[in-house]
Amino acid sequence: MTMKEARKTKAQLLSELEELRHRVGEFQESETELKRAEKTLQQSEERFRILVETTTDWFWEVDENAVYTYSSPKIRDILGYEPEEILGKTPYALMPPEEADRVAHIFAPYATSRRPFKLLENTNVHKDGHLVVLETSGIPIFDVKGVFRGYRGIDRDITERKQAEQAIRASEMRLRTAIESLPFDFFIIDKNGRYVMQNSTCRDRWGDVIGKRTEDLEVDEDNLTLWLNNNRRAFAGEVIRGEVELKIEGEKSYYYNILAPVTDRDQIREILGVNIDINERKQAEEALRKAHDELERRVEKRTAQLMKANKLLKEKIEELKRMERELHESHQLLEKTFSSLDEAVLVVEPHTRAILTANPAVEIVFGYSAEETLGRNTEFLHVDKAMYQEFGQELFLALDKDGVYRGEHRMRRKDGSIFFTEHTVSEILDDSGHRVGVVSIVRDITKRKRAEDALRESEAYIKGILNAAPAGIGLVRKRELDWVSHRMCEMLGYSADELVGQSARIAYESDEEFERVGRVKYSEIQKQGVGAVETRFKRKDGSIFDVLLCSSAVDPGDLLKGAIFTALDITESKRADKTLRDSEEKYRLLVENLPSIVFKGYKDWSVEFFDEKVEVLIGHSMQEFNSKRIKWSDLVVEEDIAGARETFIKALKTDKSYVREYRIKAKSGGILWIQERAMIICDDKGEIDYVSGVFFDITERKRAEETLRESEHYFRSLLFNMHEDILVIDRDYRITDVNNTLLVTAGLKYEEVIGRHCYEISHGYNEPCERNGEDCMMREVFETGKPGNCRHQHIQADGSKVWVDILLSPLRDEYGNVTHVIEAIRDVTDLVEMQDVLRESEENFRALAENANDGILIAAGEEGGNVYANKRAAEITGYSVTELLGIGLHELVAPGEIKEVADRYKRRLAAKNVPGEYETKLVRQSREIFPVELSSARSVWKGEPASIIIIRDITNRKRAEEAVRKSEAELVEKSRHLEEVNAALKVLLKQREGDKADLEERLLANVKELVLPYVERLKNSRLHSDQMTLVGILESNMKEIVSPFVTKLSSRFLSLTPTEIQVASLIKDGKTSKEIASVIHASENTVRSHRFHIRSKLGIKNKKVNFRSYLQFLQD
């Protein structure tokens, strides 16, 4: 080995040693990283194992074929199987066949796309045969190379929750049906002012208003103002009750309106309202008002008459006073007259109101003898002290003003009976005009008052008929209209002039009906004096309506004198009758089908029932209660009576409605929970008349509530002992509860966490995450009530950052309002790192595929549909990438090749032995058939078997092969000819080699004899250093010319310029760039440029190769 070779080997060894040290360092770092990952994995597996063993949920894993490979022990409690019993089975084997098909259809898209799935509800068969409803969630499993290996998930038993939800839905449906059947408007408005519920009655009257705000309704402006004001008051907490006047299509209508706020934790969430139609009652009140006005008019008239009479009486009394002295002598006659009066006459002292004199008639009027009254205050004759005082005030005011008093009062007889009296009182004055007494004439007017009351009632009744009667009235003679009322004209649409004098036929729809009514009506009048018949009238505009026609003869003895008739429009009545019958039937069905028991109760705890459901509930018959053999209090558990009574008393003091829950004893001895909802009905005096309400059997609900409380305690214990970080957060983002795992993660104590904002603990922020660019789902979960999830980076207690998955679940109150959010936090740093590696791997694959020189397709499914195609595949086939994804592999294969290619594709997907490479023919989009070489391998695409196909267009190769085949024949012919030529060339070559040897000998001899001696002489002459260098170069080049190297050097240097050849020679001889620059008379930069170009042309640019050694190697 030469010295050059020894130095070269040492440099290479040093380089390899340095590379080896670098690799050892990388290996040590990798080993440290691996150990840390193994430790993290062990910790994660330990956490997972503890979680699996302590949680009430069932954890499982399945492989890529959905076969169970792992099951947690919790399956014993949920489905009754041992974990080992289900290994090797699929989830569908645990389901009824129909359910398995349904779930497989739902799960297929997730399995195909390798996506996680959540909260998939499915029904399974317990080992003992009963059905269990599970809620399933799962995530795909990939190995370190990103290959799909199956799913890992969790199942939760939600059977009881589904049963409770079904019961609630049934109860809600029954309640909604009852509300829909109500004969009056029923509606609910939420806190945003939008209608969220209305029954059919409300919908028929006002249209569909669901989702609308009150101010958006197309109603009369006065209606809208009233409604908005009442809504505002109700949302302020006021219960609105009262009559309202509304306009519907321009007509006034009257309703009794009730608006009541519905509260939730002292906050009003919505208002409930009803509108009860009171138009008929208002019409009756209007008729009564008119009758009252008429009565007032008559009373005024009568009062005027009485005043006139009183005036006359006063004049008479004055006359009597003037005659008093003259009549003094006639005292005996006067007393006789006084005693014979039917009216009681009392002379009373004005100051003490003591009776001074009384006539015998006082006994007839009051029942007291005259002697019994003398000296007594008149109070004993009055009904009570208040009326006595009231009488005195009226009396003396009138006497002071007019000197006489007239009035009617109720008085009391000796036997205690109350009666009406009429008083005429005048004063007795002395000569100086001072009042010294009053004379009161008392007349019993009880009979008159009764007559007047009867008269008023009769007058009111008649007036009500005349003013409010809906019937038309008329007089007919010989079946011609002689007179008609205004109402009759309104009914028929004619004026009175158009009707009077016309045949009654004008009112009928046909001649036949006119004749029929005449026969029936006059036949009844002849027999009974009156006739009534239902018929149909025709208005002037041609419309038909139903009427009840009643007639009576003016003179029963002579029908020719005519008949008075009334025609009552009964069209609405008939409709109302039908509606009433329908309503009664609906009410009957409602009562029979309500989940409650309707009752009527009394304050002694006795009750009456309206159907037999009570016997089904408690075993006692309806008759036992209605006959009062049993009282409701006999069934109430003694400990609950006091609370029930307290609720009743509280309702009596407020709005009379109440809801109370208590226990009762069934006839069988069992205990039932009852919810009683009722309204206390009082009479005019405020005394309890009765209680109307319903009983609900809430035994199952109570049991469910107890079960729910136990379940809540159980799940709370489970939740806060899980190894994920758990937080409970309110609407202000403040933490209200955490589990121990969170405290360990945060490195804080419980009291240091509670009350702080969640973003302070997890991120160290001073404001919510979304304001710092984080994708936080907290606000969305509060607003929508739907679970959410997101991924964040959290700060650990040691200051390090970790990736976490956050699952946010809404926590609702009993009214369904989201009050808190439960946040479960899981460290997924390892998963994120694996996903990053997987993403890089996918990007590398995509970059490789997109830049490949061959076309690449991935086909999946039985039909071989393309699910991936690179750009080169599109270029080869003439399709776009999008078009390729819309077709199958068979559409690209030439017709004659389809069967073979399809067969190989199916066998490959079935993992059978199929050649990986073969030639076939494809069809371009232009329908051109061309040859290709396919290389295929079995793979998996989104969980399904697939085939990766590499397409190489071998058109040019095939053409070359064809050209080669064509040329072979020519070559065979030419070969024969060439053999002949070759023989001749061999002769010439042998001669040429001889000539070459002679030429080389002459050239070598000439150089040695003619050149080298002179060079040697130059070297020995006195030359300066530059000249010596040139001589050395000349000698070296001459030696190269004559050496075997000259052939190799010339072939290597064919692409170099003469200057570059000169520079290369100087480098090979060990000259520096400065020395070379001096020899070729150029700058050093020019020499460096030559070096660069020489390296490039020799193919060693940017390579760690010693330039001089390489040139020497070429010589060697």
C-alpha positions, 0 to 999 in steps of 0.5 A, spaced: 500 500 500 502 506 498 502 512 502 497 516 499 492 510 500 494 509 507 492 517 508 486 516 504 484 510 509 485 514 515 481 520 513 475 515 512 476 511 518 476 518 522 470 520 518 466 513 520 468 514 527 465 521 528 459 518 524 459 512 529 459 517 535 453 521 533 449 515 532 451 512 539 448 519 542 442 519 538 441 512 540 442 514 547 437 520 547 432 515 543 433 510 549 432 515 554 425 518 550 423 511 550 424 509 557 420 516 559 414 514 554 414 507 557 413 510 564 408 514 562 404 508 558 405 504 565 402 510 569 396 511 563 395 504 563 394 504 571 390 509 571 385 506 566 385 499 570 383 503 576 378 507 572 375 501 569 375 497 575 371 502 579 367 505 574 360 503 573 360 503 566 363 497 562 369 498 558 371 494 552 376 493 546 374 490 539 379 489 533 378 491 526 373 486 525 369 488 531 370 482 535 371 483 542 378 483 545 377 486 552 372 487 556 372 490 563 368 486 569 362 491 569 359 487 564 357 482 569 352 487 572 350 490 566 349 484 561 350 478 566 356 475 562 363 474 565 368 478 561 371 471 558 364 469 555 364 475 550 371 475 547 371 473 540 364 475 539 361 481 536 357 486 539 351 484 534 351 477 537 349 480 544 343 484 540 336 482 538 337 481 530 333 487 528 337 491 533 343 488 530 341 490 523 339 497 525 346 499 529 350 496 524 347 501 519 348 507 523 355 504 525 357 503 518 359 510 516 363 511 523 367 504 522 368 506 514 371 513 516 375 511 522 371 516 526 369 516 534 362 516 535 358 518 542 352 516 545 349 511 540 343 508 544 342 500 543 338 495 546 342 488 548 339 482 551 341 480 558 344 473 559 337 472 563 333 474 557 331 481 559 332 487 555 338 492 557 338 499 553 346 501 553 349 508 551 355 507 547 361 511 545 368 509 542 374 512 539 378 508 534 385 505 535 391 506 531 398 503 532 404 507 532 405 506 524 398 509 524 394 502 522 387 502 524 387 496 530 379 497 532 375 501 537 376 502 544 369 504 548 365 505 554 357 502 555 353 505 560 346 502 562 341 507 561 335 502 561 332 506 567 333 512 564 329 510 558 323 507 562 323 514 566 323 518 559 318 514 556 313 514 562 314 522 562 313 522 555 306 518 556 304 523 562 306 529 558 302 526 552 296 525 557 296 532 559 297 535 552 291 531 550 287 534 556 289 541 555 287 540 547 280 538 549 279 545 554 273 549 551 277 555 552 283 559 550 289 556 553 296 558 552 304 559 555 308 565 553 316 564 555 321 569 558 322 572 551 315 573 550 314 568 545 308 563 545 311 556 546 304 553 547 297 553 545 291 549 545 286 548 539 281 552 541 286 558 542 289 556 535 282 556 532 280 563 534 287 567 534 291 562 529 297 559 530 302 563 534 307 558 536 314 562 536 311 569 535 311 574 540 305 578 542 307 584 538 308 580 532 300 578 532 296 581 527 290 583 532 286 590 533 291 595 536 287 595 543 287 588 544 295 588 543 296 594 548 292 590 553 295 584 552 302 587 552 300 591 559 298 584 562 304 580 560 308 585 563 305 585 569 305 578 569 312 577 568 313 582 574 310 577 578 302 579 579 297 574 577 292 577 573 284 576 573 279 580 570 274 581 565 277 584 558 273 587 552 277 584 545 275 586 538 275 580 533 274 582 526 271 589 528 266 586 533 266 586 541 267 580 545 268 579 552 272 574 556 275 572 563 282 573 562 287 569 567 295 570 567 299 567 572 307 567 572 310 560 573 316 561 577 323 557 578 327 558 584 324 565 585 325 567 578 319 567 573 320 563 567 314 563 563 306 565 564 300 561 563 294 564 561 287 562 559 281 566 556 274 564 558 268 566 553 263 570 557 259 573 551 253 570 553 253 572 560 255 579 558 249 579 554 244 577 560 248 583 564 246 588 559 239 586 558 239 586 566 242 593 566 236 596 561 231 593 566 234 596 571 234 603 568 227 602 566 225 600 574 229 607 576 225 611 571 219 608 574 221 609 581 223 616 580 216 617 577 213 614 583 217 618 588 215 624 584 208 622 586 209 620 593 213 627 594 207 630 591 203 626 596 207 628 602 207 636 600 199 635 600 200 632 607 205 637 609 200 642 607 194 638 611 199 638 617 200 645 617 192 646 616 191 642 622 196 646 626 192 652 625 186 649 627 190 646 633 187 651 638 180 651 635 180 643 635 183 643 642 175 643 645 174 637 640 180 633 644 175 627 645 173 627 638 180 627 636 182 622 641 177 617 638 179 618 631 186 617 634 184 611 637 181 608 631 186 609 625 189 603 622 196 607 622 200 607 628 201 614 631 207 616 636 208 622 639 216 622 641 220 627 645 225 630 640 231 630 644 231 623 648 226 620 642 222 617 648 215 615 646 210 620 649 204 618 646 201 612 642 195 610 639 192 603 640 194 601 632 201 601 635 199 594 637 196 592 630 203 595 627 208 593 632 205 588 637 206 592 643 200 595 647 200 602 647 202 602 655 208 598 653 211 603 649 210 609 653 217 612 656 221 608 652 226 610 647 224 608 640 230 604 638 227 597 640 222 598 634 228 598 629 232 592 626 238 594 630 242 600 633 245 602 626 239 603 623 236 606 629 241 612 628 241 612 621 233 613 621 234 619 626 240 622 622 235 622 616 229 624 620 232 631 623 235 633 617 229 633 613 225 636 619 230 642 620 230 643 612 222 642 611 219 641 617 216 634 615 219 627 613 217 621 609 221 615 608 220 607 608 224 603 613 224 596 616 222 595 623 222 590 628 215 587 631 215 584 638 215 577 636 222 579 632 219 579 625 222 584 620 217 588 616 217 594 611 213 601 614 212 608 611 213 614 616 210 620 615 213 625 621 212 632 622 214 636 628 210 640 634 212 647 635 211 651 641 209 658 640 216 661 640 217 656 634 221 651 638 220 643 637 217 640 643 215 633 639 214 630 633 208 626 631 210 619 627 205 616 623 207 609 621 204 605 616 205 597 615 207 597 607 209 590 607 204 587 602 205 593 598 212 592 598 211 585 596 206 587 590 211 593 588 217 587 588 213 583 584 211 588 579 218 590 578 220 583 577 215 582 572 216 589 569 224 587 568 222 580 565 218 583 560 223 589 559 228 584 558 224 580 553 222 586 549 229 589 549 234 583 549 229 578 545 233 575 539 226 573 536 223 577 531 215 578 532 210 580 527 202 580 526 199 575 520 192 575 518 190 571 512 197 569 512 199 576 510 204 580 514 200 586 517 206 588 522 213 586 523 218 588 529 225 591 527 228 585 529 224 581 524 226 586 519 234 585 521 233 577 520 230 577 513 234 583 511 228 587 508 225 594 511 218 594 514 215 597 508 218 591 504 215 586 508 208 589 511 202 587 506 206 581 503 205 574 503 208 570 509 211 566 503 216 571 502 220 569 508 220 561 506 225 558 502 220 554 498 212 553 496 212 546 499 215 549 506 210 555 506 205 550 505 207 545 510 208 550 516 201 553 515 198 546 516 202 544 522 202 551 525 194 552 524 193 545 526 196 546 533 193 553 534 186 550 533 188 544 538 192 548 543 191 555 542 198 556 540 203 553 535 210 552 534 214 549 528 222 549 526 223 551 519 228 555 515 227 562 512 230 565 506 233 572 507 233 578 502 240 576 499 238 569 498 242 566 504 238 560 508 237 560 516 234 556 521 228 559 525 223 556 531 216 559 529 211 560 535 204 563 533 198 564 538 191 567 535 189 574 537 182 571 538 182 563 539 175 563 537 176 567 530 183 565 527 181 570 521 183 576 526 190 574 525 196 571 529 202 573 533 208 570 531 215 570 534 221 567 529 227 566 533 234 565 529 236 558 532 242 557 527 247 558 532 243 555 537 243 548 533 251 549 532 251 550 539 247 544 541 252 540 536 258 543 539 255 542 546 254 535 545 261 534 542 264 538 548 260 534 553 262 527 550 269 530 550 269 532 557 266 525 559 272 522 555 277 527 558 274 525 565 275 517 563 281 518 560 285 523 565 291 519 569 287 523 575 281 522 579 276 528 579 273 529 585 268 534 589 270 535 596 267 538 602 270 541 609 268 535 613 273 531 608 267 527 605 268 527 597 264 525 591 267 522 585 265 522 578 268 515 575 270 508 577 277 510 577 278 511 584 276 504 586 282 501 581 286 506 585 285 504 592 280 499 592 274 503 595 268 504 590 265 510 588 259 509 592 262 508 598 265 515 598 258 518 595 254 515 600 259 518 605 260 511 608 267 513 608 271 520 608 277 521 605 280 523 612 279 516 614 285 514 608 290 519 610 296 517 613 295 520 620 302 523 620 300 527 614 294 530 616 297 536 619 301 538 613 295 537 609 291 541 613 296 547 613 296 547 606 289 547 605 288 553 610 294 557 607 290 556 600 284 559 604 287 565 606 290 566 599 288 565 592 284 559 594 288 554 590 293 549 592 297 543 591 299 538 596 302 531 597 301 526 602 300 518 603 293 514 603 292 507 605 289 503 600 284 498 602 289 492 600 293 495 606 298 498 601 301 505 602 300 510 596 302 517 595 297 522 592 298 529 589 292 533 590 290 539 586 284 543 587 280 550 588 276 552 594 269 554 592 266 559 597 259 562 597 257 570 597 259 570 604 266 567 604 264 561 607 267 554 604 262 551 599 266 545 596 272 544 593 273 542 586 280 538 584 283 532 582 287 526 585 294 524 582 297 517 584 304 519 584 307 513 588 311 511 582 314 518 581 316 518 589 319 511 588 323 514 582 325 520 586 328 516 591 331 511 586 334 518 583 337 520 590 340 514 591 343 514 584 345 521 584 349 519 591 352 513 588 354 517 581 357 523 585 361 518 589 363 515 583 364 521 579 369 524 584 373 518 585 374 518 578 382 519 575 380 524 570 380 531 573 372 533 574 370 540 575 363 543 576 362 550 574 356 555 574 354 560 569 359 565 572 365 560 570 366 559 577 368 552 580 363 550 585 366 543 586 372 538 584 374 531 585 381 529 588 384 528 582 384 535 580 387 538 586 393 533 585 393 535 578 393 543 580 397 542 586 392 546 590 387 545 596 380 544 596 378 551 599 384 554 594 380 552 588 372 553 590 370 560 588 375 561 583 374 561 575 376 555 571 380 559 566 385 561 572 386 554 574 387 551 568 390 557 564 392 562 569 388 567 565 384 573 568 378 572 563 375 567 559 379 562 554 375 565 548 377 572 549 384 569 549 383 565 542 382 559 545 376 554 542 372 554 549 365 550 548 363 553 555 358 558 553 355 554 548 353 548 552 350 553 557 346 556 551 344 550 547 344 545 553 348 540 549 354 536 551 361 539 548 368 537 547 374 541 545 382 540 546 386 545 550 393 546 553 393 546 560 398 548 565 400 543 570 402 544 578 410 544 576 409 549 570 409 544 564 404 544 559 400 538 557 394 537 552 388 535 554 381 533 552 375 536 555 368 533 555 363 538 557 356 536 560 350 540 562 347 539 569 340 541 569 335 543 575 328 540 575 325 545 570 330 543 565 334 549 565 342 548 565 345 551 571 352 548 571 357 544 567 361 538 569 367 538 566 371 532 565 379 533 563 383 527 560 391 528 559 392 526 551 399 529 551 401 522 548 395 521 543 397 528 541 404 526 539 402 520 536 397 524 532 403 528 530 407 523 528 401 520 524 400 526 521 407 527 518 407 520 516 400 521 512 403 528 509 410 524 507 405 519 504 401 524 500 408 528 498 411 521 495 404 519 492 403 526 489 410 526 486 411 519 484 412 518 476 407 512 476 400 513 477 397 511 484 390 509 485 387 506 492 380 502 490 376 499 496 369 495 496 366 490 492 366 494 486 373 497 486 371 504 487 377 509 487 377 512 493 384 515 492 388 518 485 394 522 484 396 527 479 400 522 475 394 517 475 390 522 472 395 524 467 396 517 464 388 516 464 386 522 461 381 523 467 381 529 472 383 527 479 375 528 481 373 524 475 377 518 477 374 518 484 367 518 481 368 511 477 371 504 479 377 500 477 373 496 472 371 502 468 378 504 467 380 496 464 380 494 457 373 490 455 377 484 454 381 485 461 376 486 466 374 479 468 381 477 469 383 484 473 376 484 477 378 476 479 385 478 481 382 484 485 377 480 489 382 475 491 387 480 493 381 483 498 380 476 500 387 475 502 389 470 497 395 469 493 395 473 487 401 476 483 403 483 485 405 485 478 402 483 471 401 487 465 394 489 462 390 494 458 387 500 460 382 505 457 383 512 457 378 517 457 379 518 450 377 511 449 384 509 447 387 503 449 394 502 452 398 497 455 400 498 463 404 494 468 400 494 474 403 493 481 398 491 487 398 490 494 392 489 499 391 495 504 386 498 508 382 504 507 378 507 513 377 500 516 375 496 509 380 492 505 383 496 499 388 495 494 393 500 492 395 500 485 401 503 481 400 504 474 406 504 469 404 506 462 409 502 458 406 504 451 413 506 449 417 500 452 412 496 448 413 500 442 421 499 443 420 491 444 416 491 438 421 495 434 426 490 437 422 484 434 422 487 428 429 489 428 431 482 430 429 479 423 433 485 420 439 483 425 439 476 423 440 478 416 445 483 417 449 479 422 450 474 416 453 480 412 457 482 418 460 476 419 463 476 412 465 484 413 468 482 420 473 477 417 475 482 412 476 487 418 480 482 422 485 482 417 485 490 417 485 490 424 491 486 425 495 490 420 492 497 424 495 494 430 502 493 427 502 500 424 500 502 431 506 499 435 511 501 430 508 508 431 508 508 438 516 505 438 517 511 433 514 516 438 517 514 444 524 514 440 523 521 438 521 524 445 527 520 448 532 522 443 529 529 440 526 532 446 528 529 453 535 531 452 534 538 451 529 538 457 535 535 461 540 541 459 535 546 460 534 544 467 542 544 468 542 551 465 541 557 469 534 558 470 530 562 475 524 559 479 519 560 474 523 558 468 524 552 472 517 550 474 515 551 466 521 546 464 518 541 470 511 541 467 514 540 460 518 534 462 512 531 466 507 532 460 512 529 456 512 523 460 505 523 460 504 523 453 509 517 452 506 513 459 500 509 459 496 514 463 495 518 457 489 514 454 486 515 461 487 522 462 485 524 455 478 520 455 477 523 462 479 530 460 475 531 453 470 536 456 476 540 459 478 546 456 486 547 454 487 552 460 483 547 465 487 541 463 493 545 464 490 547 471 488 540 473 496 538 471 499 543 476 494 541 481 496 534 480 503 536 481 501 539 488 502 546 486 498 551 490 493 556 487 498 562 488 503 558 484 498 556 479 496 563 478 503 565 477 504 560 472 498 561 467 499 569 468 492 569 472 489 571 478 488 567 484 480 568 483 481 565 476 484 559 478 479 558 484 474 559 478 477 553 474 478 549 480 470 549 481 469 548 473 473 542 473 470 539 479 463 540 476 465 537 469 469 531 473 462 530 477 465 531 484 462 538 486 460 538 493 463 532 495 468 531 500 474 528 496 481 531 496 482 534 489 489 532 488 488 525 490 483 524 485 487 526 480 492 522 482 487 516 482 486 517 475 493 517 473 494 510 477 
